[in-house]
Amino acid sequence: MKDLLSVLRDWEAVIGLEVHTELTTLNSKMFCSCPVEFGAAPNTHVCPVCLGLPGALPVPNKAAIESIVLAGLATNCDIEKQTMFYRKNYFYPDMSRNLQVTQGPVAFCMRGHLDVEVSGIAAKERQFYEGATLLDEQTGAYVAHINITRIHMEEDAGKLIHVGGTDGRISGASYSLVDYNRIGTPLIELVTEPDLRTPEEARLFLQKLRQTYLTLGISDCSMEEGSLRCDGNVSLRPRGVKEFGTKTELKNMNSFKNLHDGLAYEICRQAEVLESGGTVRQETRHWEPAEKRTFSMRVKETADDYRYFPDPDLAPFDLSDEFIQQVRARLPELPDAKKRRFIDAFGLAPDVAGSLAGDVAMAAFFDAAMSERPVLLAKPVANLLLNEVAAYLNASDVSLAEVRLTPLGLSELAGLLLEEYISSKQAKQVLTLMAESGEAPLQIIEKHGMKQVSDTGAIDALVAEILAANPDKVVEYQGGKTGLIGFFVGQVMQATKGQGNPKLINELLHKHLDG
């Protein structure tokens, strides 16, 4: 199969996304009081309403409406005051009523957009198109303006468990079980315009949307647990042609990598079909990561197949200006604004500021650590958070909230590093002990005798002693074997029991060896 870059030289990919997000921070389902709990025993969180039993009437969840309005405001959408729910009819065992409550032509949130900064591989994957703003001519970095058609509210379906097949797939299964716990969970679906042009662009868009929703606090956005899922619609057209090609849909991408790889494969597959004189069918396909290919699932349904009609049990919504303003007042500082503040207020590099701003817990910890602290601490604090703290959390499989490290302790450690009171290697050890004990850095350093030796006179004497003990290696170094500097540094560090200031040791060694 052809590689992606060669395909994109001849063909333009047209990509649109449908992002499904469960509002997992709510205490109850969309139209009843049943709790939403991932991993609960099957069919224990159900009632006549979510099971759709005769005579059971739904009551809309106000908090869910507030959440979708928050999502719309954060993605620059117009909030529609007058909307209503519809019924989407289809037969499938995970929908006990054979219908899903969703929204019709007018959703709560319409006509929004998100801007995505794109660089690196994505800049190579595509040529610029109308709406993309060039940031850097040298690197090709640009801003892609991705329009959002709508964000609508609907209820989730249940879960089918296929027994006896491979990896839980229906193929080869002996029978299927149904868990209705998830049915009725509040779900919002964001639909983009077909404005994306590369798989990497799609991945970056989904990452930014996830960061936005996490900042809003409306979902845990766990792709592993299925609370954030993405469908990708993709078609090809020859460069310069305006008409769209026939699209295929990739269903339920559950990771950023799967979204990128699935779209990349499908672009190359469609190019091969078209270049061989074939026709692309409009269908739904499944991405299989293990085999790195897509498989046809079913011919794509059209809107007519679902027989939409207004839900007779739910009255139309009429959102007031007061309600919308109350929700707007709850908007937190969003990732883009936070990134800009970190750059302007603290002088952080754009990539560092972006990494911090995109992580809600890290950003809050950074702000707390820098509260009433000098700006010069910002860079070492940010570096400690993004490198040493992140590495510790990953290795320990814990969250920032679960460790005993405090923002004040981290800023004190950054100050000690800045003053060269301890080395970067010692800082890692101190940080681990701080996270486990909650003790202050100075307390740990004194207890374990970890203070960095920066006495110029003492280190200079050790350097002279080491060089005198290794005259042959001094001759080799001065004869051009400069890599031996590492040997000398190691000897001095060993003599100081690992507490010598590496920077000072290097300076003094070069002074003696290079004259």
Disulfide bonds with the S-S distance in Angstrom:
none
